[in-house]
Amino acid sequence: MLKLTTVFLFLFSLLLISCSDKDGSSSKNNQSGETSKKIKWKMASTFPGSLTQLGTAGIRFQNQISKVSGKNIQVKFFEPGALVPALEVFDAVSSGSVDAGWSTPGYWAGKVPALPLFAAVPFGPSAQEYMAWIYYGGGKELFEEIYAKHNIKGIFCGVIPPEASGWFRKEINSIEDMKGMKMRFFGLGAKVMEKIGVSTQLIAGGDIFPALELGTIDATEFSMPAVDLDLGFYQVAKHYYFPGWHQQSTLQELMINMDKWNSLSETQKVQIETTCGDNMRNGIAEGEAIQVDALNTLKDKGVKIHKWSDEILKALEEAWIEVVNEESNNDADFKRSWESLSSFRKEIEVWKSLGYLDN
């Protein structure tokens, strides 16, 4: 009788464990025995999932976090507009109407002036220098503090190398040639272009080509050759300019509603942050590797590749300094973030001058 009772209790305990696994309420997935709820989130994107690096990195995160967590964390990528319009992702994540968002902080300049400093900085750092500031120079702490004010957990989750400077219908030989133009432009670079007489507007990636084709805008910048090729700008504008002074590197982000983030176990938080770190690594490697083929394809399609003159770059940099001063005076978070980044870059200049060959 005792043996039968023991067997019954053993089978009953197995049944309870099985039921717990089936209803997804919890699972023990680490050596400490910590219990983690199974997560199923919706992630609204500002970039199409098919868009090289900018969107595909979000798809990659979706797939990798499922593998890393043993399917304990499921984050479903939704195309722009499927849940909310692309440029409304910030508000949706902040309010909790969506669980998470895939984007870049530069899209939210109109809401939080300091955030573009964590996306791309005119005449700013390379990807490796940017990451050094973020992880070892105080950038990550500033970023998280600023986002927390809006009920959002911000996590850096991708990075790409330098972008192109823009697509134009005609050759540009001076600052004067750009005055009066209507141009799609991103982040802090848009404020610089305004300084030199260009009328700028922020347009989501999927809407740029029709705006350019219809003449709503005269010119555009968007990303690097491999991405711009996908969007077909070469069909309308044949003059392609470098270097991307406004985006020497660009950071991508995973935005999570703070209440959702706080509901996670410590293990789950680490899994998400580690997966995003791996996404950063992949972004740098892939981004450098895929540009040459794209450039060659664009040349075959009749695109003329140009480099800005020193005179034009000098004028743009002078305009950037004006923007920095104005933004610093208008926003305390911008000021302290800019001072942190600038100070860090000055400190490591000694190492850069000693350790690296001049290209």
C-alpha positions as CSV (number, residue, x, y, z in Angstrom):
1,M,0.0,0.0,0.0
2,L,2.8,2.4,0.8
3,K,4.5,1.7,-2.5
4,L,1.2,2.4,-4.3
5,T,0.8,5.7,-2.4
6,T,4.4,6.7,-3.3
7,V,3.8,5.9,-7.0
8,F,0.6,7.9,-7.0
9,L,2.2,10.9,-5.5
10,F,5.1,10.8,-8.0
11,L,2.7,10.6,-10.9
12,F,0.5,13.4,-9.5
13,S,3.6,15.6,-9.2
14,L,4.5,14.9,-12.8
15,L,1.0,15.9,-13.9
16,L,1.3,19.2,-12.0
17,I,4.6,20.0,-13.7
18,S,3.2,19.1,-17.1
19,C,0.1,21.4,-16.6
20,S,2.3,24.2,-15.5
21,D,4.4,23.9,-18.7
22,K,1.3,23.7,-20.9
23,D,-0.4,26.8,-19.7
24,G,2.8,28.8,-20.0
25,S,2.6,30.2,-16.5
26,S,6.2,29.6,-15.5
27,S,9.3,27.7,-16.1
28,K,12.6,27.2,-14.2
29,N,15.4,27.9,-16.7
30,N,18.5,28.6,-14.7
31,Q,20.7,26.9,-12.2
32,S,19.5,29.0,-9.3
33,G,16.0,27.7,-9.7
34,E,14.6,31.1,-10.5
35,T,11.1,31.0,-11.9
36,S,10.4,33.0,-15.1
37,K,7.1,33.6,-16.7
38,K,6.9,32.8,-20.4
39,I,6.7,36.0,-22.4
40,K,4.9,36.7,-25.6
41,W,5.3,40.3,-26.8
42,K,4.3,42.3,-29.8
43,M,7.1,44.5,-31.2
44,A,6.1,47.4,-33.5
45,S,8.8,48.4,-36.0
46,T,9.6,51.7,-37.7
47,F,11.5,49.8,-40.4
48,P,10.2,47.1,-42.8
49,G,11.5,43.7,-41.9
50,S,12.9,43.2,-45.4
51,L,15.1,46.3,-45.2
52,T,18.8,45.4,-45.0
53,Q,20.2,45.7,-41.5
54,L,17.7,48.4,-40.3
55,G,14.8,45.9,-40.5
56,T,16.5,42.6,-40.8
57,A,18.3,43.2,-37.4
58,G,14.9,43.4,-35.8
59,I,13.9,40.1,-37.3
60,R,17.3,38.6,-36.2
61,F,16.6,39.8,-32.6
62,Q,13.1,38.1,-32.8
63,N,14.7,34.8,-33.9
64,Q,17.7,34.9,-31.6
65,I,15.9,35.7,-28.4
66,S,13.7,32.8,-28.9
67,K,16.7,30.5,-29.3
68,V,18.7,32.0,-26.4
69,S,15.7,31.7,-24.0
70,G,14.7,28.2,-25.0
71,K,11.5,29.8,-26.4
72,N,10.7,31.3,-23.0
73,I,10.7,34.8,-24.6
74,Q,8.7,35.2,-27.8
75,V,8.9,38.7,-29.4
76,K,6.9,39.0,-32.6
77,F,8.1,41.6,-35.1
78,F,5.3,43.6,-36.7
79,E,5.8,45.7,-39.9
80,P,5.4,49.5,-39.8
81,G,1.7,50.3,-39.7
82,A,0.6,46.8,-38.7
83,L,0.1,47.8,-35.0
84,V,0.8,51.6,-35.1
85,P,2.2,54.0,-37.7
86,A,6.0,54.0,-37.9
87,L,6.5,57.3,-36.3
88,E,4.1,56.6,-33.4
89,V,6.0,53.7,-32.0
90,F,7.5,55.8,-29.2
91,D,4.0,56.8,-27.8
92,A,2.7,53.3,-28.2
93,V,5.5,51.7,-26.2
94,S,5.4,54.5,-23.5
95,S,1.6,54.0,-23.0
96,G,1.8,50.2,-23.1
97,S,-0.5,49.8,-26.0
98,V,2.3,47.8,-27.5
99,D,4.9,45.8,-25.5
100,A,8.0,46.8,-27.4
101,G,9.3,48.7,-30.4
102,W,12.1,48.4,-32.9
103,S,13.6,51.7,-34.0
104,T,16.4,54.2,-33.7
105,P,16.5,57.0,-31.1
106,G,16.9,59.7,-33.8
107,Y,13.3,59.4,-34.8
108,W,12.2,60.9,-31.5
109,A,13.9,64.3,-31.7
110,G,10.5,66.1,-31.6
111,K,9.6,64.4,-28.4
112,V,12.9,64.2,-26.5
113,P,15.6,66.5,-27.9
114,A,18.5,64.6,-26.3
115,L,17.7,61.2,-27.8
116,P,19.2,61.8,-31.3
117,L,22.6,62.0,-29.6
118,F,22.2,58.3,-29.0
119,A,21.4,57.5,-32.6
120,A,23.9,59.4,-34.8
121,V,26.0,62.5,-34.3
122,P,27.1,64.9,-37.1
123,F,30.9,64.7,-37.4
124,G,30.6,62.1,-34.7
125,P,32.2,58.9,-33.6
126,S,32.8,55.7,-35.5
127,A,30.8,52.6,-34.4
128,Q,33.6,51.4,-32.1
129,E,34.1,54.8,-30.5
130,Y,30.4,55.2,-30.0
131,M,30.1,51.8,-28.3
132,A,33.1,52.6,-26.1
133,W,31.3,55.7,-24.8
134,I,28.0,53.9,-24.4
135,Y,29.4,50.9,-22.4
136,Y,32.4,52.5,-20.6
137,G,31.9,56.2,-20.8
138,G,28.5,56.7,-19.2
139,G,26.4,56.8,-22.4
140,K,24.2,53.8,-21.5
141,E,23.3,55.2,-18.1
142,L,22.3,58.6,-19.6
143,F,20.3,56.9,-22.3
144,E,18.4,54.7,-19.8
145,E,17.7,57.6,-17.4
146,I,16.3,59.7,-20.2
147,Y,14.0,56.9,-21.5
148,A,12.8,56.0,-18.0
149,K,11.2,59.4,-17.7
150,H,8.8,58.2,-20.5
151,N,8.1,54.8,-19.0
152,I,10.4,53.1,-21.5
153,K,13.4,50.8,-21.1
154,G,15.8,51.6,-23.9
155,I,18.4,49.0,-25.0
156,F,20.9,49.5,-27.7
157,C,20.3,46.6,-30.1
158,G,22.1,47.3,-33.4
159,V,24.7,49.5,-35.0
160,I,25.6,50.2,-38.6
161,P,28.7,51.8,-40.2
162,P,28.8,55.2,-42.0
163,E,25.9,56.2,-44.2
164,A,25.9,58.1,-47.4
165,S,25.2,61.8,-47.4
166,G,22.3,61.9,-49.8
167,W,20.7,61.5,-53.2
168,F,20.3,64.6,-55.5
169,R,18.8,65.1,-58.9
170,K,21.6,67.4,-59.9
171,E,25.3,67.8,-59.1
172,I,26.0,69.9,-56.0
173,N,29.1,72.1,-56.2
174,S,28.5,74.6,-53.3
175,I,26.3,75.2,-50.3
176,E,24.4,77.7,-52.5
177,D,23.3,74.9,-54.8
178,M,21.3,73.3,-51.9
179,K,19.6,76.5,-50.6
180,G,15.8,76.3,-51.1
181,M,15.7,72.5,-51.6
182,K,13.2,70.3,-49.9
183,M,14.9,67.3,-48.5
184,R,14.1,64.3,-46.4
185,F,16.7,64.3,-43.5
186,F,17.2,62.4,-40.3
187,G,18.1,63.4,-36.7
188,L,20.4,66.2,-35.8
189,G,21.7,66.4,-39.4
190,A,18.4,67.9,-40.3
191,K,18.9,70.8,-38.1
192,V,22.3,71.4,-39.7
193,M,20.7,71.4,-43.2
194,E,18.1,73.9,-42.0
195,K,21.0,76.2,-41.1
196,I,22.3,76.2,-44.6
197,G,18.8,76.9,-46.1
198,V,17.4,73.5,-46.8
199,S,13.8,72.8,-45.9
200,T,13.8,69.3,-44.2
201,Q,11.2,66.8,-43.2
202,L,11.4,63.4,-41.5
203,I,9.7,60.7,-43.6
204,A,9.6,57.0,-42.7
205,G,11.7,54.8,-45.0
206,G,8.9,53.2,-46.9
207,D,7.4,56.6,-47.8
208,I,10.6,58.2,-49.2
209,F,10.6,56.9,-52.8
210,P,7.1,58.0,-53.7
211,A,7.8,61.5,-52.2
212,L,11.0,61.7,-54.2
213,E,9.3,60.4,-57.4
214,L,6.4,62.8,-57.1
215,G,8.6,65.8,-56.4
216,T,7.3,66.3,-52.8
217,I,10.9,66.4,-51.9
218,D,13.9,67.3,-54.1
219,A,16.5,65.2,-52.5
220,T,16.9,62.6,-49.7
221,E,19.3,60.8,-47.4
222,F,18.4,57.6,-45.8
223,S,21.2,55.1,-45.2
224,M,24.2,53.3,-46.6
225,P,24.5,51.9,-50.2
226,A,23.2,48.4,-49.4
227,V,20.1,49.8,-47.9
228,D,19.6,52.7,-50.4
229,L,19.9,50.2,-53.2
230,D,16.9,48.2,-51.8
231,L,14.7,51.4,-51.8
232,G,15.4,52.3,-55.4
233,F,16.4,55.9,-55.1
234,Y,18.7,55.6,-58.1
235,Q,15.7,55.4,-60.3
236,V,14.9,59.1,-59.6
237,A,18.1,60.7,-58.5
238,K,21.5,59.9,-60.0
239,H,23.9,61.9,-57.9
240,Y,25.0,60.1,-54.7
241,Y,27.2,61.9,-52.1
242,F,29.7,60.9,-49.5
243,P,30.9,60.9,-46.7
244,G,27.9,60.7,-44.4
245,W,29.0,63.5,-42.2
246,H,25.7,63.4,-40.3
247,Q,25.9,59.7,-39.5
248,Q,29.4,58.2,-39.2
249,S,27.6,55.4,-37.4
250,T,24.0,54.8,-36.4
251,L,22.6,53.0,-33.4
252,Q,19.4,51.0,-33.3
253,E,17.2,50.3,-30.3
254,L,14.9,47.9,-28.7
255,M,12.3,49.9,-26.7
256,I,10.3,48.0,-24.0
257,N,7.4,49.3,-22.0
258,M,8.9,49.8,-18.5
259,D,6.1,47.8,-16.7
260,K,6.7,44.9,-19.1
261,W,10.5,45.1,-18.4
262,N,10.0,45.2,-14.7
263,S,7.9,42.0,-14.9
264,L,10.8,40.0,-16.2
265,S,13.1,37.8,-14.2
266,E,16.8,38.8,-13.9
267,T,17.6,35.9,-16.2
268,Q,15.2,37.1,-18.9
269,K,16.6,40.6,-18.7
270,V,20.1,39.3,-19.2
271,Q,19.0,37.2,-22.1
272,I,17.5,40.2,-23.9
273,E,20.5,42.4,-23.2
274,T,23.0,39.7,-24.3
275,T,21.0,39.0,-27.5
276,C,21.1,42.8,-28.3
277,G,24.8,42.8,-27.7
278,D,25.2,40.0,-30.2
279,N,23.1,42.0,-32.6
280,M,25.5,44.9,-32.3
281,R,28.4,42.7,-33.2
282,N,26.6,41.3,-36.2
283,G,25.6,44.8,-37.4
284,I,29.2,46.1,-37.5
285,A,30.5,43.0,-39.3
286,E,27.7,42.7,-41.8
287,G,27.5,46.4,-42.5
288,E,31.2,46.6,-43.5
289,A,31.0,43.5,-45.6
290,I,28.1,44.3,-47.9
291,Q,28.7,47.8,-49.2
292,V,31.1,47.2,-52.1
293,D,28.8,45.0,-54.0
294,A,26.0,47.5,-53.5
295,L,28.2,50.4,-54.7
296,N,29.2,48.5,-57.8
297,T,25.5,47.7,-58.6
298,L,24.6,51.4,-58.2
299,K,27.4,52.4,-60.6
300,D,26.1,49.9,-63.1
301,K,22.7,51.5,-62.9
302,G,24.2,54.9,-63.9
303,V,24.6,56.4,-60.4
304,K,27.4,59.0,-60.2
305,I,29.4,58.8,-56.9
306,H,30.6,62.1,-55.5
307,K,32.6,63.2,-52.4
308,W,31.9,66.5,-50.7
309,S,34.6,69.2,-51.1
310,D,36.5,70.3,-48.0
311,E,34.8,73.7,-48.3
312,I,31.3,72.2,-48.1
313,L,32.2,69.9,-45.2
314,K,33.7,72.9,-43.3
315,A,30.5,74.9,-43.8
316,L,28.4,72.0,-42.6
317,E,30.6,71.5,-39.5
318,E,30.3,75.2,-38.6
319,A,26.6,74.9,-38.9
320,W,26.7,71.9,-36.6
321,I,28.5,73.8,-33.9
322,E,25.7,76.4,-34.0
323,V,23.1,73.6,-33.6
324,V,25.0,72.1,-30.6
325,N,25.0,75.4,-28.8
326,E,21.3,76.1,-29.4
327,E,20.2,72.6,-28.4
328,S,22.4,72.7,-25.3
329,N,20.9,76.0,-24.3
330,N,17.4,74.7,-24.8
331,D,17.5,71.2,-23.2
332,A,19.4,70.2,-20.0
333,D,19.5,66.5,-21.0
334,F,21.0,67.3,-24.4
335,K,23.6,69.5,-22.7
336,R,24.8,66.9,-20.3
337,S,24.7,64.1,-22.9
338,W,26.7,66.2,-25.4
339,E,29.2,67.2,-22.7
340,S,29.6,63.5,-21.7
341,L,30.2,62.4,-25.3
342,S,32.5,65.3,-26.1
343,S,34.6,64.8,-23.0
344,F,35.0,61.1,-23.6
345,R,36.1,61.6,-27.2
346,K,38.7,64.1,-26.1
347,E,40.0,61.8,-23.5
348,I,40.5,58.9,-25.9
349,E,42.1,61.0,-28.6
350,V,45.5,60.3,-27.1
351,W,45.0,56.6,-27.6
352,K,43.6,57.0,-31.1
353,S,46.6,59.1,-32.2
354,L,49.0,56.5,-30.9
355,G,47.3,53.3,-31.6
356,Y,45.8,53.7,-35.1
357,L,47.3,54.3,-38.5
358,D,46.0,57.3,-40.4
359,N,43.8,56.1,-43.2
